[in-house]
Amino acid sequence: MQSWRGLRRLPPGLWLLLGATLINRAGTMVLPFLALYLTRSRGLNDFQAGLVLGVYGAGALLTAPFAGRLADRYGPRRILELSLFASGTAILLLLVAPGFPTLALAAFLWSVLAEAYRPASVAAVSELVPPEQLRTGISLVRLAVNLGMSFGPALGGFLASISYAALFVVDGGTSLLAGTLFLLAGTRLWRSGSRSAAATPLATTGESPWRNRAFQWFLLGVFPISCVFFQFLGAMPLYLVRDLGLSAATYGLLFTLSTLLVVVFEVPLSLALQKRSHRGSMIVGSLLYGIGFGSLQFVHEVWGAALCVVVLTCGEMTLLSTLSAHATRYAPATRQGAYIGVYSMVVNLAFTVGPWLGTVGLDHFGPAVWSAAFALAVVSAVVLGMAQEHPRREAAPATAASA
């Protein structure tokens, strides 16, 4: 517990965000079972169900930059509240939408409203904690997400066996409950911890993320490693279950192993890395990803797969919170949300194309796809290693001159 003592200095507003995130993610039940609901309960074929899921992904991709800009303009807490209340209501439209076109439209609306939470939550952390604690704050948000996701989908599987409608009611209800928590406790707790509480979040001056070349170089390094990361949804389960003959239950246990490692070790690791170089963490994290995924081509049994999962999870714990924290370093104080939104858009783009590229590569090239994953991780390590360590400080003259 000694390594967790640094958390006592974190502001109460951050704990409010963590509580709301935990409640919200514990109710994440519909998305993991959406394809089953659409095919078994609503009569859609596999192609139509896939299109609905694709529409959801497109909504997430388009939402991120706009949600970030709105967080800058109106404050992240307001966007978080709006996302929770609106998405908790919009999800119920999927229950009453009469056919495929309206189901796709309802999925898009739900995605736009629900996915606005992600960039706003990172912007909220950057507003609440000092820069040196940003990685720790983001790691705690990831901890809340992983804790919620560790039992939410499991409960969802039980509810789905009883009634698909129950999934929607519980998922929407937890979003509304988290929004109510913000509404009742938000003003007092947020202002008591916010570093910018006295400021009115209406000004959005400063260099645009679309014109910041240093930030664009950083994003160029983010995209390949994000495509590698999302192979846990694409090529990895196919390779382990279909090609190596491991059971689906075994793959589920490997996924649980990764989640448990994140829950137990990521926050202490972030506290230990609090004063370390972002650039070094990004290089090491990318290489660990590459080694973890790249070594899968040499795996023949479950213990080898487990070792690969441990290595790539170490990369995840080192890299992901650092990437989010580093993205805010490029942003002027009044444009944090805009930069996080564009960063989230790039990650969502990798989520959209990465699993597809991995499965296509596995079908055409077999285990050699893991060599490609290693190569992409090395590319990211090189590009991120060339990123500016303190870009706002180093680029101050250019930023000041921009409008």
C-alpha positions as CSV (number, residue, x, y, z in Angstrom):
1,M,0.0,0.0,0.0
2,Q,3.0,2.3,0.4
3,S,3.1,2.9,-3.4
4,W,-0.6,4.2,-3.3
5,R,0.0,6.9,-0.7
6,G,0.6,9.5,-3.3
7,L,-3.1,9.4,-4.1
8,R,-4.0,11.2,-0.9
9,R,-3.1,14.6,-2.5
10,L,-5.4,14.3,-5.4
11,P,-8.4,16.7,-5.5
12,P,-12.0,15.6,-4.6
13,G,-13.2,16.5,-8.1
14,L,-11.0,13.7,-9.5
15,W,-12.6,11.2,-7.1
16,L,-16.0,12.3,-8.3
17,L,-14.9,11.7,-11.9
18,L,-13.6,8.3,-10.9
19,G,-16.8,7.3,-9.1
20,A,-19.0,8.4,-12.0
21,T,-16.7,6.5,-14.5
22,L,-16.8,3.4,-12.4
23,I,-20.6,3.5,-12.2
24,N,-20.9,4.2,-16.0
25,R,-18.5,1.4,-17.0
26,A,-20.0,-1.1,-14.6
27,G,-23.2,-0.7,-16.7
28,T,-21.4,-1.3,-20.0
29,M,-23.6,-4.2,-21.1
30,V,-25.2,-3.4,-24.4
31,L,-22.2,-2.9,-26.7
32,P,-20.6,-6.3,-26.0
33,F,-23.9,-8.0,-26.8
34,L,-25.2,-5.7,-29.5
35,A,-24.5,-8.0,-32.4
36,L,-26.3,-10.8,-30.6
37,Y,-29.2,-8.6,-29.8
38,L,-29.5,-7.4,-33.4
39,T,-29.4,-10.9,-34.9
40,R,-31.2,-12.9,-32.4
41,S,-33.8,-10.5,-31.1
42,R,-34.3,-8.0,-34.0
43,G,-33.9,-10.4,-36.9
44,L,-31.0,-8.6,-38.7
45,N,-28.6,-10.7,-40.7
46,D,-24.8,-10.7,-39.9
47,F,-24.1,-8.1,-42.6
48,Q,-26.7,-5.7,-41.3
49,A,-25.5,-6.2,-37.7
50,G,-22.0,-5.5,-38.8
51,L,-23.1,-2.3,-40.5
52,V,-24.8,-1.1,-37.3
53,L,-21.6,-1.7,-35.4
54,G,-19.7,0.1,-38.1
55,V,-22.1,3.1,-37.8
56,Y,-21.4,3.1,-34.0
57,G,-17.7,3.2,-34.7
58,A,-18.2,6.1,-37.2
59,G,-20.1,8.0,-34.6
60,A,-17.2,7.6,-32.1
61,L,-14.7,8.7,-34.8
62,L,-16.6,11.8,-35.7
63,T,-17.5,12.8,-32.1
64,A,-14.1,13.0,-30.5
65,P,-12.8,16.3,-31.9
66,F,-16.1,18.1,-31.5
67,A,-16.6,16.8,-27.9
68,G,-13.1,18.1,-27.1
69,R,-13.9,21.6,-28.5
70,L,-17.2,21.7,-26.6
71,A,-15.3,20.8,-23.4
72,D,-13.0,23.8,-23.9
73,R,-15.9,26.1,-24.6
74,Y,-18.4,25.0,-21.9
75,G,-16.2,23.1,-19.4
76,P,-15.6,19.3,-19.3
77,R,-18.0,18.8,-16.4
78,R,-21.0,20.0,-18.4
79,I,-20.1,17.8,-21.3
80,L,-19.7,14.8,-19.0
81,E,-23.1,15.5,-17.5
82,L,-24.7,15.9,-20.9
83,S,-23.1,12.8,-22.2
84,L,-24.3,10.6,-19.3
85,F,-27.9,11.9,-19.3
86,A,-28.3,12.0,-23.0
87,S,-26.7,8.6,-23.8
88,G,-28.6,7.0,-20.9
89,T,-31.8,8.1,-22.6
90,A,-30.7,7.5,-26.2
91,I,-29.7,3.9,-25.7
92,L,-33.4,3.1,-25.1
93,L,-34.1,4.1,-28.7
94,L,-32.4,0.9,-29.8
95,L,-35.2,-1.0,-28.0
96,V,-38.0,0.7,-29.9
97,A,-36.4,1.4,-33.3
98,P,-38.6,-0.5,-35.8
99,G,-36.2,-1.6,-38.5
100,F,-32.6,-1.7,-39.8
101,P,-32.4,2.0,-41.0
102,T,-33.7,3.3,-37.7
103,L,-31.6,0.9,-35.7
104,A,-28.5,2.2,-37.5
105,L,-29.6,5.8,-36.9
106,A,-30.3,5.1,-33.2
107,A,-26.8,3.4,-32.9
108,F,-25.2,6.5,-34.4
109,L,-27.0,8.9,-32.1
110,W,-26.1,6.7,-29.0
111,S,-22.5,6.6,-30.1
112,V,-22.2,10.4,-30.6
113,L,-23.7,11.0,-27.1
114,A,-21.9,8.2,-25.3
115,E,-18.4,8.6,-26.8
116,A,-18.4,12.3,-26.0
117,Y,-17.5,11.1,-22.4
118,R,-14.0,9.9,-23.4
119,P,-12.3,13.2,-24.5
120,A,-14.2,15.2,-21.9
121,S,-13.0,12.9,-19.1
122,V,-9.3,13.4,-20.1
123,A,-9.8,17.1,-20.4
124,A,-11.4,17.0,-16.9
125,V,-8.3,15.3,-15.5
126,S,-6.0,17.9,-17.0
127,E,-8.2,20.6,-15.5
128,L,-8.3,19.0,-12.0
129,V,-4.7,17.9,-11.4
130,P,-1.3,19.6,-11.8
131,P,0.8,18.5,-14.8
132,E,3.1,16.3,-12.8
133,Q,0.1,14.2,-11.6
134,L,-1.6,13.9,-15.0
135,R,-0.3,10.4,-15.8
136,T,-1.5,9.2,-12.4
137,G,-4.9,10.8,-12.8
138,I,-5.4,9.3,-16.3
139,S,-4.2,5.9,-14.9
140,L,-6.9,6.1,-12.2
141,V,-9.6,6.8,-14.8
142,R,-8.3,3.7,-16.7
143,L,-8.5,1.8,-13.4
144,A,-12.1,2.8,-13.0
145,V,-12.9,1.8,-16.5
146,N,-11.2,-1.6,-16.1
147,L,-12.9,-2.3,-12.8
148,G,-16.2,-1.5,-14.2
149,M,-15.6,-3.6,-17.4
150,S,-14.4,-6.5,-15.3
151,F,-17.9,-7.3,-14.0
152,G,-20.3,-5.2,-16.1
153,P,-20.2,-7.5,-19.2
154,A,-20.3,-10.6,-17.0
155,L,-23.5,-9.3,-15.4
156,G,-24.7,-8.4,-18.9
157,G,-24.3,-12.0,-20.0
158,F,-26.6,-13.1,-17.2
159,L,-29.2,-10.5,-18.0
160,A,-29.0,-11.3,-21.7
161,S,-30.0,-14.9,-20.9
162,I,-33.2,-13.5,-19.2
163,S,-34.1,-10.5,-21.3
164,Y,-32.2,-8.3,-23.8
165,A,-34.4,-5.4,-22.7
166,A,-32.9,-5.7,-19.2
167,L,-29.5,-5.0,-20.7
168,F,-30.7,-1.6,-22.1
169,V,-32.5,-0.6,-18.9
170,V,-29.5,-1.3,-16.7
171,D,-27.0,0.2,-19.1
172,G,-29.1,3.3,-19.5
173,G,-29.8,3.4,-15.8
174,T,-26.2,3.4,-14.7
175,S,-25.5,6.3,-17.1
176,L,-28.3,8.3,-15.6
177,L,-27.1,7.4,-12.1
178,A,-23.6,8.6,-12.9
179,G,-25.0,11.8,-14.3
180,T,-27.1,12.4,-11.2
181,L,-23.9,11.9,-9.1
182,F,-22.3,14.7,-11.1
183,L,-25.3,16.9,-10.9
184,L,-25.7,16.6,-7.1
185,A,-22.1,16.7,-6.0
186,G,-20.3,18.2,-9.0
187,T,-20.4,21.9,-8.4
188,R,-19.0,21.7,-4.8
189,L,-16.4,19.0,-5.3
190,W,-15.3,20.2,-8.8
191,R,-14.6,23.8,-7.7
192,S,-12.8,22.7,-4.5
193,G,-10.3,20.8,-6.6
194,S,-10.1,22.4,-10.0
195,R,-7.0,24.3,-10.9
196,S,-9.0,26.6,-13.2
197,A,-12.2,26.9,-11.2
198,A,-12.0,30.6,-11.1
199,A,-11.7,30.8,-14.9
200,T,-14.7,30.8,-17.2
201,P,-14.2,28.1,-19.8
202,L,-15.4,30.1,-22.8
203,A,-12.2,31.3,-24.4
204,T,-10.8,29.0,-27.0
205,T,-7.8,31.0,-28.2
206,G,-4.5,29.3,-29.0
207,E,-3.0,27.2,-31.8
208,S,-5.3,24.8,-33.5
209,P,-4.4,21.1,-33.2
210,W,-4.8,20.9,-37.0
211,R,-2.0,23.4,-37.5
212,N,0.4,22.2,-34.8
213,R,3.1,20.3,-36.7
214,A,4.7,18.9,-33.6
215,F,1.4,17.6,-32.4
216,Q,0.7,16.0,-35.9
217,W,4.1,14.3,-35.7
218,F,3.1,12.9,-32.3
219,L,-0.1,11.6,-33.8
220,L,1.8,10.0,-36.6
221,G,3.5,7.9,-33.9
222,V,0.3,7.2,-32.0
223,F,-1.5,5.6,-35.0
224,P,0.7,2.5,-35.7
225,I,0.9,1.5,-32.1
226,S,-2.8,1.9,-31.6
227,C,-3.4,-0.4,-34.6
228,V,-1.2,-2.9,-32.8
229,F,-3.0,-2.5,-29.5
230,F,-6.4,-3.3,-31.1
231,Q,-5.3,-6.7,-32.3
232,F,-6.6,-8.0,-29.0
233,L,-10.0,-7.6,-30.8
234,G,-8.8,-8.6,-34.2
235,A,-6.1,-11.1,-35.1
236,M,-5.1,-12.2,-31.6
237,P,-8.3,-14.1,-30.6
238,L,-8.5,-15.7,-34.1
239,Y,-4.8,-16.8,-33.9
240,L,-5.0,-18.2,-30.4
241,V,-8.4,-19.9,-30.7
242,R,-8.7,-20.8,-34.4
243,D,-5.1,-21.4,-35.3
244,L,-3.5,-22.6,-32.1
245,G,-6.5,-24.5,-30.8
246,L,-6.9,-22.8,-27.5
247,S,-10.5,-22.6,-26.2
248,A,-12.5,-19.4,-26.2
249,A,-12.7,-19.8,-22.4
250,T,-8.8,-19.8,-22.2
251,Y,-8.7,-16.6,-24.3
252,G,-11.2,-15.1,-21.9
253,L,-8.9,-16.0,-19.0
254,L,-5.9,-14.4,-20.8
255,F,-8.0,-11.2,-21.2
256,T,-8.9,-11.3,-17.5
257,L,-5.2,-11.7,-16.7
258,S,-4.4,-8.5,-18.6
259,T,-7.3,-6.7,-16.8
260,L,-6.1,-7.8,-13.4
261,L,-2.5,-6.7,-14.1
262,V,-3.8,-3.3,-15.1
263,V,-6.0,-3.0,-12.0
264,V,-3.3,-4.0,-9.6
265,F,-0.1,-2.4,-11.1
266,E,-0.9,0.5,-13.4
267,V,-1.6,3.2,-10.8
268,P,1.6,2.4,-8.7
269,L,3.6,2.3,-11.9
270,S,2.2,5.7,-12.9
271,L,3.1,7.1,-9.5
272,A,6.7,5.7,-9.9
273,L,6.9,7.2,-13.4
274,Q,5.4,10.6,-12.3
275,K,8.7,12.5,-12.7
276,R,10.2,10.4,-15.5
277,S,10.4,11.4,-19.1
278,H,7.3,11.0,-21.2
279,R,9.5,10.2,-24.2
280,G,11.3,7.4,-22.5
281,S,8.0,5.8,-21.3
282,M,6.5,6.1,-24.9
283,I,9.6,4.3,-26.3
284,V,9.7,1.5,-23.7
285,G,5.9,1.0,-23.9
286,S,5.9,0.8,-27.7
287,L,8.7,-1.7,-27.7
288,L,7.0,-3.9,-25.0
289,Y,3.9,-3.9,-27.2
290,G,6.0,-5.0,-30.1
291,I,7.8,-7.7,-28.2
292,G,4.5,-9.0,-26.7
293,F,2.5,-9.2,-29.9
294,G,5.6,-10.1,-32.1
295,S,6.4,-13.1,-29.9
296,L,3.0,-14.6,-30.6
297,Q,4.4,-16.2,-33.7
298,F,6.7,-18.4,-31.6
299,V,3.9,-19.5,-29.2
300,H,2.5,-23.0,-29.3
301,E,0.8,-23.4,-25.9
302,V,-1.2,-21.4,-23.3
303,W,1.8,-20.6,-21.1
304,G,3.7,-18.9,-23.9
305,A,0.5,-16.9,-24.8
306,A,0.2,-15.9,-21.1
307,L,3.8,-14.6,-21.1
308,C,3.1,-12.6,-24.2
309,V,0.0,-11.1,-22.6
310,V,2.1,-10.1,-19.5
311,V,4.7,-8.4,-21.7
312,L,2.2,-6.5,-23.8
313,T,0.1,-5.5,-20.7
314,C,3.3,-4.0,-19.3
315,G,3.5,-2.0,-22.5
316,E,-0.1,-1.0,-22.1
317,M,0.4,0.2,-18.5
318,T,3.6,2.2,-19.5
319,L,2.2,3.6,-22.7
320,L,-1.5,4.4,-22.8
321,S,-1.8,6.9,-19.9
322,T,1.5,8.5,-21.0
323,L,0.2,9.1,-24.5
324,S,-3.0,10.8,-23.2
325,A,-1.0,12.9,-20.8
326,H,1.6,13.8,-23.4
327,A,-1.2,14.9,-25.9
328,T,-2.2,17.6,-23.4
329,R,1.4,19.0,-23.4
330,Y,0.9,20.3,-27.0
331,A,-2.2,22.2,-26.1
332,P,-2.5,25.8,-24.9
333,A,-4.4,26.0,-21.6
334,T,-7.7,26.9,-23.3
335,R,-7.5,24.2,-25.9
336,Q,-6.9,21.0,-23.9
337,G,-10.2,19.5,-25.0
338,A,-9.6,20.2,-28.7
339,Y,-6.2,18.5,-28.6
340,I,-7.5,15.5,-26.6
341,G,-10.4,15.2,-29.1
342,V,-8.2,15.0,-32.1
343,Y,-5.9,12.5,-30.3
344,S,-9.0,10.4,-29.5
345,M,-10.1,10.6,-33.1
346,V,-6.8,9.1,-34.2
347,V,-7.2,6.3,-31.6
348,N,-10.8,5.7,-32.8
349,L,-9.5,5.5,-36.4
350,A,-7.0,2.8,-35.3
351,F,-9.9,1.0,-33.6
352,T,-11.9,1.2,-36.9
353,V,-9.1,-0.1,-39.2
354,G,-6.7,-1.9,-37.0
355,P,-8.6,-5.1,-36.2
356,W,-9.7,-5.4,-39.9
357,L,-6.1,-5.0,-41.1
358,G,-4.9,-7.6,-38.5
359,T,-7.5,-10.2,-39.5
360,V,-6.8,-9.7,-43.3
361,G,-3.1,-10.0,-42.6
362,L,-3.6,-13.2,-40.6
363,D,-5.6,-14.8,-43.4
364,H,-3.1,-13.9,-46.1
365,F,0.2,-14.2,-44.2
366,G,-0.5,-16.4,-41.2
367,P,1.8,-15.9,-38.1
368,A,4.0,-13.4,-40.1
369,V,1.3,-10.8,-39.2
370,W,3.0,-10.7,-35.7
371,S,6.3,-9.7,-37.4
372,A,4.4,-6.8,-39.0
373,A,3.0,-5.9,-35.6
374,F,6.5,-5.8,-34.1
375,A,7.7,-3.6,-37.0
376,L,4.8,-1.1,-36.5
377,A,5.6,-0.9,-32.8
378,V,9.2,-0.1,-33.7
379,V,8.1,2.6,-36.1
380,S,6.0,4.1,-33.3
381,A,8.9,3.9,-30.8
382,V,11.1,5.8,-33.3
383,V,8.6,8.5,-34.1
384,L,7.5,9.0,-30.5
385,G,11.1,9.0,-29.4
386,M,11.6,12.1,-31.7
387,A,8.6,13.9,-30.1
388,Q,9.2,17.0,-28.1
389,E,9.4,16.3,-24.4
390,H,8.0,19.7,-23.4
391,P,6.3,20.9,-26.6
392,R,4.4,23.9,-25.1
393,R,7.6,25.2,-23.6
394,E,9.7,24.5,-26.7
395,A,7.1,25.8,-29.1
396,A,6.1,28.9,-27.1
397,P,7.0,31.5,-29.7
398,A,5.1,29.7,-32.5
399,T,2.1,29.1,-30.2
400,A,2.0,32.7,-29.1
401,A,2.0,33.9,-32.6
402,S,-0.9,31.7,-33.6
403,A,-4.5,32.5,-33.2
